[in-house]
Amino acid sequence: MKKLTWFVISCLLLAGIPASGCDSSQSTRISFTGAGASFPYPIYSYWAYIYEEVTGVEINYQAIGSGGGISVIKGGQVDFGASDKPLEIDELDEDGLIQFPMLIGGVVPVVNVPGIGPGELRLSGDTLARLFLGEITNWSDQEILVFNTEMELPDLDVTVVHRADGSGTTWIFSNYLDKVSSVWGNRVGVGKSLDWPVGLGANKNEGVAQNVMTVPGSIGYVEYAYAHENDMTYCALQNRNGRFVTPTIESFKAAAANADWGNAPGYYMVLVDQPGDESWPITGASFILIEKDQDDYDKARGMLEFFDWCFTHGQDRAIELDYVPIPENVVEMIENTWADEITVGGEVVWE
């Protein structure tokens, strides 16, 4: 935890708060809860830890999957929900919610194949779809070998690992497969929860990562931070321009470069299969969901101050975990949305 020390101090200084003797007498009375996507959990949990150190405000975030996050914010069980599947404007309006992007990252296919290192195995989108459809059942299949002519792939059965819970990561992943494979679209489709043709189900990114790391011959999909932190073997993918690329913050940025947030009602945005030589094809944004009409002014204001702090002071750590920060001009748009739409008893919360 050595990184925490310098990061805490730098955040304290940025916030104008002394590194010792912080007066949190008022802020300690404020706490709030969030739940949802596991895709952003590594950075959300870190931000929450640092913010409590800085201000005394406690944020409890539980990674229960995007489906759970949508459900609990609609049910009023949490102060904010988190989802990697954005809601369309009609659904937001129906439930009295707003959403906004918090960060951008990538979903990556990960494998456990002897002799294969990170980024070495090349797959096209169609080949990836056929693996998860159960149509390719052995790692020595000719369809895999055609992109990996210089590799010796073993005669080893393929074991698919997928999410068992309702997941925005699954929504992003299946959205991509739907775009690159008509067979996938006809047989499986897009969703947070799917009727998988084959494979082992596991909960959350952690569960998929753990299964892939322990089952030889397995293939799964996780948010990139989980692959990175666990030294997992990720694949190179052929993107829309026909180039094989690996998951990096640069390839995530390339995929997000054409995002037109200003013309996205309710900030609804899908970033998979974007054009560009360097674009990572399974890129997605992660969203926060909150109620427009809040009950407690201090709590609502404190929650927005936390999100503002994340945008302003938390981006260095986000980049270290290979997330792409939301551009400053989009942050300005988001905070204008807060000012326009979030109220307590008709009183504006954010000015």
Residue frames as qw, qx, qy, qz and C-alpha x, y, z in Angstrom:
[[0.000, 0.882, 0.472, 0.000, 0.00, 0.00, 0.00],
 [0.457, -0.334, 0.038, 0.823, 2.96, 2.36, -0.41],
 [0.142, 0.371, 0.466, 0.791, 1.23, 4.10, -3.33],
 [0.272, -0.783, -0.551, -0.099, -1.54, 5.17, -0.99],
 [0.474, -0.580, -0.206, 0.630, 0.77, 7.35, 1.08],
 [0.223, -0.174, 0.264, 0.922, 1.92, 9.73, -1.64],
 [0.077, -0.440, -0.657, -0.607, -1.46, 9.68, -3.31],
 [0.342, -0.742, -0.554, 0.157, -3.28, 10.61, -0.09],
 [0.364, -0.532, -0.064, 0.762, -0.86, 13.47, 0.57],
 [0.143, 0.034, 0.463, 0.874, -1.10, 14.78, -2.99],
 [0.176, -0.585, -0.684, -0.398, -4.90, 14.66, -2.87],
 [0.376, -0.713, -0.425, 0.411, -4.95, 16.47, 0.45],
 [0.287, -0.375, 0.140, 0.871, -2.77, 19.21, -0.97],
 [0.026, 0.250, 0.623, 0.741, -4.86, 19.45, -4.13],
 [0.287, -0.680, -0.649, -0.184, -7.99, 19.74, -2.03],
 [0.014, -0.670, 0.169, -0.723, -6.41, 22.46, 0.07],
 [0.791, -0.567, -0.052, -0.224, -6.53, 20.32, 3.20],
 [0.109, -0.708, 0.681, -0.152, -3.47, 19.82, 5.45],
 [0.641, 0.174, -0.744, -0.078, -2.08, 16.30, 5.42],
 [0.376, -0.217, -0.789, 0.436, -2.57, 16.19, 9.17],
 [0.023, 0.313, 0.457, -0.832, -5.14, 17.68, 11.46],
 [0.163, -0.251, -0.622, -0.724, -7.96, 17.44, 8.88],
 [0.320, 0.125, 0.505, -0.792, -11.19, 18.85, 10.31],
 [0.276, -0.128, -0.805, -0.509, -13.86, 16.45, 9.20],
 [0.170, 0.161, 0.712, -0.662, -16.35, 17.19, 11.98],
 [0.575, 0.365, 0.096, -0.726, -19.08, 18.02, 9.48],
 [0.560, 0.372, -0.603, -0.429, -18.19, 15.60, 6.70],
 [0.043, 0.131, -0.973, 0.186, -18.02, 12.58, 9.02],
 [0.473, 0.259, 0.581, -0.610, -21.79, 12.89, 9.44],
 [0.664, 0.502, -0.171, -0.527, -22.21, 12.26, 5.71],
 [0.326, -0.218, 0.894, 0.217, -22.03, 8.80, 4.20],
 [0.708, 0.380, -0.034, -0.593, -23.61, 7.26, 1.18],
 [0.638, -0.090, 0.760, 0.082, -23.87, 3.93, -0.59],
 [0.532, 0.531, -0.370, -0.545, -23.56, 2.78, -4.15],
 [0.658, -0.080, 0.749, 0.018, -23.76, -0.56, -5.90],
 [0.720, 0.619, 0.025, -0.311, -23.49, -2.03, -9.34],
 [0.774, 0.570, -0.274, 0.035, -20.87, -2.70, -11.98],
 [0.818, -0.439, 0.207, 0.309, -17.74, -4.67, -11.16],
 [0.654, 0.586, 0.110, 0.466, -16.06, -3.24, -14.29],
 [0.149, 0.775, -0.197, 0.582, -15.07, -0.01, -12.42],
 [0.759, -0.624, -0.186, -0.015, -14.77, -1.55, -8.95],
 [0.754, -0.063, -0.161, 0.633, -10.94, -1.32, -8.72],
 [0.230, 0.331, -0.027, 0.915, -10.98, 2.46, -9.17],
 [0.448, -0.652, -0.247, -0.559, -14.26, 3.17, -7.35],
 [0.803, -0.504, -0.276, 0.160, -13.04, 1.36, -4.24],
 [0.614, 0.010, -0.120, 0.780, -9.72, 3.20, -4.41],
 [0.020, -0.517, -0.126, -0.847, -11.37, 6.59, -4.85],
 [0.619, -0.655, -0.294, -0.319, -13.68, 5.86, -1.92],
 [0.792, -0.329, -0.255, 0.446, -10.74, 4.92, 0.30],
 [0.429, 0.149, -0.032, 0.890, -8.76, 8.05, -0.59],
 [0.188, -0.593, -0.241, -0.745, -11.76, 10.37, -0.32],
 [0.696, -0.644, -0.313, -0.053, -12.52, 9.14, 3.19],
 [0.694, -0.201, -0.158, 0.673, -8.90, 9.81, 4.11],
 [0.231, 0.310, 0.123, 0.914, -9.18, 13.32, 2.69],
 [0.304, -0.410, -0.148, -0.847, -12.62, 14.35, 3.95],
 [0.237, -0.046, 0.785, -0.570, -13.94, 11.81, 6.44],
 [0.714, 0.206, -0.014, -0.669, -16.91, 11.11, 4.15],
 [0.443, -0.140, 0.886, 0.013, -17.62, 7.38, 3.92],
 [0.647, 0.354, -0.315, -0.597, -18.61, 5.84, 0.58],
 [0.563, -0.121, 0.813, -0.081, -19.60, 2.19, 0.57],
 [0.586, 0.444, -0.385, -0.557, -19.60, 0.73, -2.96],
 [0.678, -0.089, 0.724, -0.091, -20.58, -2.88, -3.57],
 [0.248, 0.351, -0.694, -0.578, -19.81, -4.63, -6.87],
 [0.578, 0.168, 0.719, -0.347, -23.03, -6.57, -7.46],
 [0.368, 0.257, 0.747, 0.491, -23.09, -6.33, -11.26],
 [0.081, -0.029, -0.225, -0.971, -24.70, -3.76, -13.53],
 [0.414, -0.409, -0.685, -0.438, -28.06, -5.48, -13.46],
 [0.486, -0.522, -0.593, 0.373, -28.08, -5.29, -9.68],
 [0.236, -0.211, -0.107, 0.943, -26.96, -1.67, -9.76],
 [0.227, -0.227, -0.431, -0.844, -29.83, -0.67, -12.04],
 [0.505, -0.472, -0.703, -0.168, -32.30, -2.61, -9.89],
 [0.467, -0.475, -0.515, 0.539, -31.27, -1.11, -6.53],
 [0.085, -0.124, -0.004, 0.989, -31.19, 2.51, -7.72],
 [0.353, -0.302, -0.533, -0.707, -34.63, 2.10, -9.26],
 [0.591, -0.492, -0.640, -0.011, -35.80, 0.58, -5.96],
 [0.208, -0.847, 0.114, -0.476, -34.35, 3.44, -3.92],
 [0.900, -0.393, -0.131, 0.137, -32.10, 1.09, -1.96],
 [0.674, -0.157, 0.040, 0.720, -28.85, 2.99, -2.63],
 [0.020, -0.794, -0.046, 0.605, -27.77, 6.58, -3.18],
 [0.377, 0.653, -0.430, -0.496, -26.25, 5.81, -6.57],
 [0.922, 0.123, 0.368, 0.011, -26.16, 2.89, -8.95],
 [0.047, -0.643, 0.601, 0.472, -23.44, 1.99, -11.42],
 [0.830, 0.327, 0.446, -0.076, -23.82, 0.25, -14.75],
 [0.279, -0.337, 0.614, 0.657, -21.72, -0.48, -17.80],
 [0.168, 0.474, 0.761, 0.410, -24.94, -0.84, -19.78],
 [0.073, 0.068, 0.098, -0.990, -26.28, 2.67, -20.33],
 [0.263, 0.555, 0.748, -0.252, -30.02, 3.25, -20.06],
 [0.187, 0.424, 0.479, 0.745, -31.83, 4.99, -22.89],
 [0.059, -0.170, 0.167, -0.969, -33.42, 8.35, -22.21],
 [0.603, -0.340, -0.370, -0.620, -37.02, 7.04, -22.08],
 [0.752, -0.294, -0.569, 0.156, -36.16, 4.55, -19.35],
 [0.354, 0.016, -0.385, 0.852, -34.25, 7.20, -17.39],
 [0.265, -0.252, -0.045, -0.930, -37.20, 9.59, -17.56],
 [0.690, -0.340, -0.523, -0.367, -39.67, 6.89, -16.58],
 [0.746, -0.361, -0.472, 0.302, -37.75, 6.17, -13.38],
 [0.223, -0.970, -0.023, -0.089, -36.75, 9.75, -12.58],
 [0.786, -0.368, 0.205, 0.452, -33.04, 9.11, -13.06],
 [0.368, 0.867, -0.313, -0.119, -30.07, 10.75, -14.69],
 [0.917, -0.128, 0.183, 0.332, -26.92, 8.95, -15.79],
 [0.218, 0.920, -0.317, -0.071, -23.48, 10.18, -16.69],
 [0.874, 0.261, -0.319, 0.256, -20.22, 8.49, -17.73],
 [0.572, -0.797, 0.174, 0.084, -17.59, 8.23, -14.99],
 [0.256, -0.605, 0.668, 0.350, -14.74, 6.64, -16.95],
 [0.802, 0.459, -0.240, -0.297, -13.91, 4.55, -20.00],
 [0.435, -0.483, 0.758, 0.047, -12.18, 1.19, -20.10],
 [0.527, 0.341, -0.654, -0.421, -11.83, -2.02, -22.04],
 [0.889, -0.133, 0.356, -0.254, -13.16, -5.56, -21.82],
 [0.226, 0.601, -0.739, -0.205, -10.58, -8.16, -22.82],
 [0.961, 0.004, -0.222, -0.163, -10.67, -11.86, -23.69],
 [0.229, -0.668, 0.688, -0.170, -8.34, -13.78, -21.37],
 [0.898, 0.156, -0.380, -0.159, -7.04, -17.32, -21.81],
 [0.559, -0.569, 0.600, -0.061, -5.18, -20.04, -19.95],
 [0.912, 0.403, -0.072, -0.013, -3.31, -21.85, -22.71],
 [0.753, -0.463, 0.260, 0.388, 0.12, -23.33, -21.96],
 [0.606, 0.017, 0.377, 0.700, 2.96, -21.56, -23.75],
 [0.164, 0.717, 0.394, 0.551, 0.90, -18.46, -24.65],
 [0.331, -0.263, -0.332, 0.843, 1.84, -15.09, -23.17],
 [0.147, 0.739, 0.395, -0.525, -0.11, -11.81, -22.91],
 [0.309, 0.760, -0.135, -0.556, -0.96, -10.33, -26.30],
 [0.178, -0.354, 0.823, 0.406, 0.55, -13.22, -28.27],
 [0.311, 0.342, 0.882, 0.095, -2.63, -15.03, -29.33],
 [0.183, 0.164, -0.241, -0.939, -4.43, -13.27, -32.20],
 [0.248, 0.434, 0.861, -0.096, -8.17, -13.64, -32.70],
 [0.112, -0.260, -0.405, -0.869, -10.65, -12.10, -35.10],
 [0.461, -0.073, 0.319, -0.825, -14.07, -11.04, -33.85],
 [0.816, 0.073, -0.324, -0.473, -15.75, -13.90, -35.69],
 [0.602, 0.157, -0.751, 0.223, -13.31, -16.45, -34.22],
 [0.059, -0.141, 0.626, -0.764, -13.94, -15.07, -30.73],
 [0.665, -0.014, 0.065, -0.744, -17.69, -15.41, -31.28],
 [0.811, 0.127, -0.521, -0.232, -17.31, -19.01, -32.49],
 [0.327, 0.190, -0.790, 0.483, -15.26, -19.87, -29.40],
 [0.254, -0.013, 0.552, -0.794, -18.01, -18.56, -27.10],
 [0.745, 0.106, -0.163, -0.638, -20.69, -20.26, -29.23],
 [0.724, -0.233, 0.641, -0.098, -18.95, -23.60, -28.68],
 [0.815, 0.563, -0.012, -0.136, -18.30, -24.04, -32.41],
 [0.491, 0.592, -0.573, 0.282, -14.51, -24.09, -31.90],
 [0.847, -0.497, -0.043, -0.181, -13.74, -26.70, -29.28],
 [0.873, -0.207, 0.056, 0.438, -9.96, -27.18, -29.47],
 [0.161, -0.870, 0.169, 0.433, -7.07, -24.71, -29.38],
 [0.391, -0.255, 0.682, 0.563, -5.43, -26.43, -32.36],
 [0.518, 0.665, 0.526, -0.116, -8.41, -25.58, -34.59],
 [0.541, 0.276, 0.374, 0.701, -7.40, -24.33, -38.03],
 [0.018, 0.878, 0.316, 0.358, -9.47, -21.14, -37.63],
 [0.478, -0.856, 0.083, 0.177, -7.23, -20.12, -34.72],
 [0.731, -0.211, 0.362, 0.538, -4.04, -21.28, -36.41],
 [0.498, 0.650, 0.349, 0.455, -4.66, -19.13, -39.49],
 [0.052, -0.955, 0.031, -0.290, -3.96, -15.98, -37.44],
 [0.524, -0.731, 0.434, -0.047, -1.16, -17.60, -35.41],
 [0.876, 0.419, -0.239, -0.007, 1.00, -19.37, -37.97],
 [0.383, 0.575, -0.599, 0.406, 4.22, -19.01, -35.97],
 [0.458, -0.430, 0.544, -0.557, 2.79, -20.41, -32.74],
 [0.361, 0.004, -0.931, -0.047, 2.54, -24.00, -31.56],
 [0.574, -0.281, 0.156, -0.753, -0.96, -24.26, -30.15],
 [0.192, -0.182, 0.941, -0.211, -1.69, -27.35, -28.04],
 [0.465, -0.236, -0.746, -0.414, -4.22, -30.08, -28.71],
 [0.081, -0.158, -0.693, 0.699, -6.29, -28.90, -25.74],
 [0.059, -0.655, -0.729, -0.190, -10.05, -28.61, -25.28],
 [0.018, -0.378, 0.024, -0.925, -11.53, -25.12, -25.00],
 [0.260, -0.552, -0.734, 0.297, -13.44, -24.32, -21.81],
 [0.011, -0.605, -0.201, -0.770, -15.57, -21.17, -21.97],
 [0.291, -0.422, -0.604, 0.610, -15.99, -19.12, -18.77],
 [0.043, -0.543, -0.338, -0.768, -18.71, -16.46, -18.70],
 [0.186, -0.183, 0.429, -0.865, -20.54, -14.29, -16.21],
 [0.184, -0.377, -0.908, 0.003, -23.40, -15.91, -14.33],
 [0.048, -0.628, -0.484, 0.608, -24.73, -12.66, -12.85],
 [0.344, 0.867, 0.340, 0.119, -26.36, -9.74, -14.62],
 [0.584, -0.427, 0.170, 0.669, -23.37, -7.81, -15.88],
 [0.304, 0.896, -0.044, -0.321, -22.58, -4.68, -17.83],
 [0.215, -0.540, 0.729, 0.360, -19.30, -6.32, -18.78],
 [0.454, 0.227, 0.851, 0.139, -21.38, -9.03, -20.46],
 [0.390, 0.814, 0.355, -0.243, -23.51, -6.37, -22.13],
 [0.084, 0.822, -0.399, -0.398, -20.42, -4.69, -23.62],
 [0.300, -0.303, 0.864, 0.268, -18.89, -8.04, -24.64],
 [0.455, 0.401, 0.795, 0.030, -22.08, -9.40, -26.21],
 [0.317, 0.861, 0.125, -0.379, -22.73, -6.06, -27.92],
 [0.009, -0.660, 0.622, 0.421, -19.37, -6.43, -29.64],
 [0.326, -0.033, 0.926, 0.185, -19.97, -10.06, -30.65],
 [0.448, 0.638, 0.579, -0.238, -23.37, -9.08, -32.00],
 [0.261, 0.853, -0.147, -0.427, -21.74, -6.49, -34.26],
 [0.055, 0.597, -0.734, -0.319, -19.07, -8.83, -35.67],
 [0.034, -0.024, 0.992, 0.115, -21.02, -12.11, -35.92],
 [0.565, -0.097, -0.269, -0.774, -24.48, -12.52, -37.41],
 [0.636, -0.140, -0.758, -0.028, -24.60, -16.04, -35.98],
 [0.239, -0.128, -0.638, 0.721, -24.07, -14.66, -32.49],
 [0.285, 0.015, 0.063, -0.956, -26.82, -12.11, -33.05],
 [0.656, -0.083, -0.490, -0.569, -29.28, -14.76, -34.21],
 [0.694, -0.145, -0.701, 0.085, -28.48, -17.34, -31.53],
 [0.495, -0.319, -0.538, 0.603, -27.55, -15.37, -28.41],
 [0.016, -0.869, -0.307, -0.387, -27.93, -11.62, -28.86],
 [0.218, 0.443, -0.338, 0.801, -27.10, -8.77, -26.48],
 [0.603, -0.673, -0.276, -0.328, -27.85, -8.51, -22.78],
 [0.241, -0.682, 0.553, -0.414, -26.62, -8.24, -19.21],
 [0.592, -0.162, 0.768, -0.182, -27.68, -11.88, -18.71],
 [0.500, 0.398, -0.563, -0.523, -27.59, -14.39, -21.57],
 [0.948, -0.010, 0.257, -0.189, -28.66, -17.91, -22.38],
 [0.037, -0.688, 0.680, 0.251, -25.09, -19.11, -22.98],
 [0.848, 0.270, -0.366, -0.274, -24.68, -22.03, -25.41],
 [0.847, 0.027, -0.431, 0.309, -21.68, -23.48, -23.53],
 [0.279, 0.549, -0.399, 0.680, -19.40, -22.80, -20.62],
 [0.485, -0.370, -0.635, 0.474, -18.95, -22.34, -16.89],
 [0.134, -0.853, -0.215, -0.456, -20.73, -19.47, -15.15],
 [0.547, -0.191, -0.422, 0.698, -18.97, -17.32, -12.55],
 [0.137, -0.918, -0.366, 0.066, -19.98, -14.24, -10.59],
 [0.131, -0.950, 0.120, 0.256, -18.37, -10.86, -11.20],
 [0.497, 0.754, -0.426, 0.055, -15.09, -10.13, -12.93],
 [0.276, -0.592, 0.723, -0.225, -13.25, -11.71, -10.00],
 [0.806, -0.001, 0.549, -0.220, -15.05, -15.01, -10.45],
 [0.802, 0.596, -0.011, -0.027, -14.36, -15.19, -14.18],
 [0.218, 0.793, -0.546, 0.159, -10.71, -14.26, -13.62],
 [0.495, -0.446, 0.706, -0.241, -10.29, -16.90, -10.93],
 [0.880, 0.207, 0.401, -0.148, -11.83, -19.64, -13.07],
 [0.674, 0.713, -0.187, 0.044, -9.73, -18.78, -16.11],
 [0.016, 0.754, -0.625, 0.203, -6.54, -18.74, -14.04],
 [0.522, -0.323, 0.749, -0.250, -7.26, -22.20, -12.61],
 [0.824, 0.303, 0.454, -0.152, -8.76, -24.08, -15.58],
 [0.291, -0.338, 0.644, 0.622, -6.26, -25.07, -18.35],
 [0.178, 0.279, 0.783, 0.527, -7.63, -24.43, -21.82],
 [0.035, 0.745, 0.602, -0.286, -10.12, -21.83, -20.62],
 [0.181, 0.282, 0.232, 0.913, -11.16, -18.54, -22.20],
 [0.129, -0.729, -0.604, 0.295, -13.19, -15.78, -20.54],
 [0.208, 0.646, 0.157, 0.718, -13.65, -12.02, -20.58],
 [0.456, -0.635, -0.403, 0.476, -12.92, -9.46, -17.87],
 [0.060, 0.998, 0.001, 0.033, -12.43, -5.74, -17.46],
 [0.649, 0.573, -0.346, 0.360, -8.81, -4.94, -18.28],
 [0.213, -0.713, 0.478, -0.466, -7.82, -3.86, -14.76],
 [0.877, -0.282, 0.327, -0.212, -8.54, -7.42, -13.53],
 [0.913, 0.350, -0.044, 0.206, -6.39, -8.92, -16.28],
 [0.324, 0.745, -0.347, 0.470, -3.60, -6.44, -15.60],
 [0.429, -0.652, 0.441, -0.443, -3.61, -6.74, -11.81],
 [0.885, -0.195, 0.395, -0.150, -3.67, -10.57, -11.98],
 [0.091, -0.543, 0.730, 0.404, -1.04, -10.88, -14.76],
 [0.743, 0.301, 0.572, -0.174, -3.52, -12.73, -16.93],
 [0.322, -0.075, 0.678, 0.657, -2.95, -13.68, -20.55],
 [0.443, 0.647, 0.269, -0.559, -5.08, -11.42, -22.71],
 [0.656, 0.338, 0.566, 0.367, -5.55, -11.77, -26.46],
 [0.013, -0.312, 0.288, 0.905, -4.85, -9.40, -29.34],
 [0.484, 0.558, 0.640, -0.212, -7.99, -8.69, -31.36],
 [0.287, 0.223, 0.525, 0.769, -8.50, -7.74, -34.97],
 [0.127, 0.502, 0.365, -0.774, -10.30, -4.39, -35.01],
 [0.540, 0.691, 0.392, -0.278, -12.72, -2.86, -37.49],
 [0.294, 0.840, -0.347, -0.296, -9.81, -1.56, -39.62],
 [0.931, 0.276, -0.238, 0.027, -8.34, -5.08, -39.85],
 [0.243, 0.628, -0.596, 0.438, -5.44, -4.34, -37.48],
 [0.756, -0.341, -0.533, 0.169, -4.52, -6.61, -34.57],
 [0.047, -0.683, 0.280, -0.673, -4.30, -4.50, -31.42],
 [0.492, -0.193, -0.745, 0.408, -3.70, -5.14, -27.74],
 [0.326, -0.846, -0.395, -0.146, -5.60, -3.55, -24.84],
 [0.465, -0.071, -0.240, 0.849, -3.87, -0.39, -23.60],
 [0.012, 0.703, 0.372, -0.606, -5.03, 3.01, -22.43],
 [0.026, 0.397, -0.419, -0.816, -3.95, 4.34, -25.84],
 [0.102, -0.154, -0.860, -0.475, -6.14, 1.83, -27.71],
 [0.059, -0.629, -0.727, 0.271, -9.07, 2.62, -25.37],
 [0.005, -0.624, -0.051, 0.779, -8.58, 6.34, -26.02],
 [0.027, 0.162, -0.660, -0.733, -8.48, 5.69, -29.77],
 [0.074, -0.409, -0.889, -0.192, -11.82, 3.89, -29.58],
 [0.110, -0.726, -0.549, 0.399, -13.37, 6.71, -27.54],
 [0.255, -0.224, 0.178, 0.924, -11.98, 9.51, -29.72],
 [0.116, -0.229, -0.559, -0.788, -15.07, 9.76, -31.92],
 [0.172, -0.537, -0.791, 0.237, -17.61, 9.70, -29.08],
 [0.057, -0.416, -0.189, -0.887, -20.07, 12.58, -29.54],
 [0.193, -0.343, -0.776, 0.493, -21.38, 12.96, -25.99],
 [0.145, 0.230, 0.122, -0.955, -23.06, 16.26, -26.77],
 [0.580, 0.108, -0.368, -0.719, -25.51, 14.53, -29.12],
 [0.393, -0.062, -0.916, 0.054, -26.10, 11.47, -26.93],
 [0.532, -0.532, -0.114, -0.649, -29.48, 11.82, -25.13],
 [0.829, -0.522, 0.080, -0.187, -29.01, 10.86, -21.50],
 [0.117, -0.709, 0.691, 0.079, -25.32, 10.26, -22.31],
 [0.915, 0.093, 0.383, -0.083, -26.26, 6.95, -23.94],
 [0.300, 0.761, -0.535, -0.212, -23.12, 5.81, -25.74],
 [0.962, -0.038, 0.264, 0.065, -21.84, 2.48, -27.11],
 [0.012, 0.845, -0.476, -0.243, -18.11, 2.38, -27.93],
 [0.727, -0.128, 0.653, 0.167, -17.60, -1.15, -29.29],
 [0.647, 0.344, 0.552, 0.398, -16.24, -1.87, -32.78],
 [0.092, 0.921, 0.028, -0.378, -15.18, 1.74, -33.39],
 [0.739, 0.618, -0.027, 0.267, -13.11, 2.68, -36.48],
 [0.121, -0.907, 0.396, -0.079, -9.42, 3.56, -36.27],
 [0.675, 0.412, -0.598, 0.130, -6.17, 1.66, -36.76],
 [0.206, 0.293, -0.736, 0.574, -5.37, 1.72, -33.04],
 [0.589, -0.322, 0.100, -0.735, -8.88, 1.29, -31.62],
 [0.095, -0.062, 0.961, -0.252, -9.50, -1.51, -29.11],
 [0.334, -0.220, -0.649, -0.647, -12.74, -3.11, -30.35],
 [0.518, -0.550, -0.654, -0.034, -14.34, -3.90, -26.95],
 [0.182, 0.103, -0.324, 0.922, -14.26, -0.50, -25.29],
 [0.303, -0.677, -0.621, -0.253, -17.05, 0.80, -23.06],
 [0.090, -0.503, 0.269, -0.816, -17.99, 3.58, -20.69],
 [0.358, -0.354, -0.809, 0.305, -19.10, 3.00, -17.12],
 [0.183, -0.566, -0.245, -0.765, -22.02, 5.08, -15.87],
 [0.031, -0.134, -0.685, 0.715, -23.37, 6.45, -12.60],
 [0.278, -0.529, -0.627, -0.500, -27.14, 6.50, -12.04],
 [0.099, -0.178, -0.583, 0.786, -28.76, 8.83, -9.49],
 [0.062, 0.720, 0.690, -0.042, -32.26, 10.10, -8.78],
 [0.172, 0.558, 0.182, 0.791, -33.16, 13.56, -10.06],
 [0.439, -0.699, -0.038, -0.563, -35.28, 14.39, -7.00],
 [0.477, 0.139, -0.717, 0.488, -33.20, 13.90, -3.87],
 [0.538, -0.686, -0.483, -0.082, -34.49, 13.82, -0.28],
 [0.600, -0.688, -0.067, 0.402, -31.51, 15.21, 1.66],
 [0.331, 0.934, -0.117, 0.063, -29.71, 18.33, 0.44],
 [0.293, -0.773, 0.562, 0.035, -26.46, 17.78, 2.40],
 [0.736, -0.097, 0.660, 0.113, -26.26, 14.16, 1.33],
 [0.684, 0.652, 0.305, 0.117, -27.00, 14.94, -2.32],
 [0.160, 0.951, -0.260, 0.044, -24.49, 17.78, -2.34],
 [0.488, -0.605, 0.627, 0.061, -21.87, 15.58, -0.66],
 [0.807, 0.179, 0.548, 0.131, -22.38, 12.83, -3.24],
 [0.560, 0.805, 0.110, 0.160, -21.91, 15.25, -6.14],
 [0.128, -0.901, 0.415, -0.010, -18.83, 16.72, -4.44],
 [0.702, -0.300, 0.630, 0.141, -17.36, 13.21, -4.34],
 [0.744, 0.474, 0.418, 0.217, -17.98, 12.67, -8.06],
 [0.254, 0.957, -0.093, 0.103, -16.54, 16.12, -8.81],
 [0.413, -0.731, 0.538, 0.070, -13.45, 15.22, -6.76],
 [0.796, 0.027, 0.573, 0.195, -13.07, 11.98, -8.73],
 [0.594, 0.742, 0.224, 0.215, -13.19, 13.90, -12.00],
 [0.063, 0.966, -0.195, 0.158, -10.80, 16.57, -10.71],
 [0.230, -0.736, 0.617, -0.157, -8.29, 14.75, -8.51],
 [0.791, -0.174, 0.572, -0.129, -8.74, 11.01, -9.12],
 [0.776, 0.589, -0.094, -0.207, -7.72, 10.70, -12.74],
 [0.145, 0.681, -0.718, 0.020, -4.02, 9.89, -12.25],
 [0.429, -0.193, 0.854, -0.222, -4.88, 6.71, -10.39],
 [0.776, 0.429, 0.310, -0.343, -7.56, 5.86, -12.96],
 [0.552, 0.712, -0.408, -0.147, -4.92, 6.05, -15.68],
 [0.118, -0.512, 0.840, -0.134, -2.58, 3.85, -13.63],
 [0.557, 0.082, 0.788, -0.250, -5.34, 1.22, -13.63],
 [0.153, 0.015, 0.765, 0.626, -5.74, 1.61, -17.41],
 [0.206, 0.744, 0.620, -0.139, -9.03, 3.49, -17.39],
 [0.280, 0.366, 0.269, 0.846, -9.51, 6.48, -19.67],
 [0.021, -0.420, -0.452, 0.787, -10.65, 9.64, -17.84],
 [0.286, 0.784, 0.548, 0.054, -13.70, 11.49, -19.09],
 [0.411, 0.365, 0.118, 0.827, -12.55, 14.55, -21.10],
 [0.130, -0.267, -0.386, 0.873, -12.78, 17.91, -19.34],
 [0.297, -0.012, -0.265, -0.917, -15.33, 19.32, -21.78],
 [0.552, -0.290, -0.719, -0.307, -17.59, 16.31, -21.10],
 [0.372, -0.315, -0.659, 0.573, -17.15, 16.76, -17.33],
 [0.083, 0.125, 0.098, -0.984, -18.36, 20.34, -17.77],
 [0.485, -0.151, -0.538, -0.672, -21.41, 19.03, -19.64],
 [0.531, -0.294, -0.787, 0.109, -22.07, 16.51, -16.87],
 [0.237, -0.297, -0.520, 0.765, -21.88, 19.11, -14.10],
 [0.269, 0.010, -0.165, -0.949, -24.22, 21.37, -16.07],
 [0.553, -0.248, -0.703, -0.372, -26.64, 18.44, -16.15],
 [0.399, -0.312, -0.707, 0.493, -26.38, 18.17, -12.36],
 [0.006, -0.181, -0.209, 0.961, -27.19, 21.87, -12.05],
 [0.397, -0.030, -0.396, -0.828, -30.17, 21.57, -14.39],
 [0.676, -0.149, -0.600, -0.400, -31.74, 18.36, -13.17],
 [0.554, -0.202, -0.727, 0.352, -30.83, 17.46, -9.57],
 [0.251, -0.547, 0.067, -0.796, -32.96, 19.11, -6.91],
 [0.248, -0.251, -0.836, 0.419, -34.19, 18.71, -3.34],
 [0.032, 0.699, 0.590, -0.403, -37.71, 20.04, -2.88],
 [0.382, 0.874, 0.263, 0.147, -37.25, 22.18, -5.98],
 [0.232, -0.907, 0.285, 0.205, -33.95, 23.63, -4.71],
 [0.697, 0.609, -0.366, 0.099, -30.94, 23.32, -7.00],
 [0.870, -0.445, 0.067, 0.199, -28.21, 21.14, -5.47],
 [0.685, -0.129, 0.277, 0.662, -25.27, 21.91, -7.76],
 [0.219, 0.947, 0.111, -0.207, -24.47, 25.40, -8.98]]
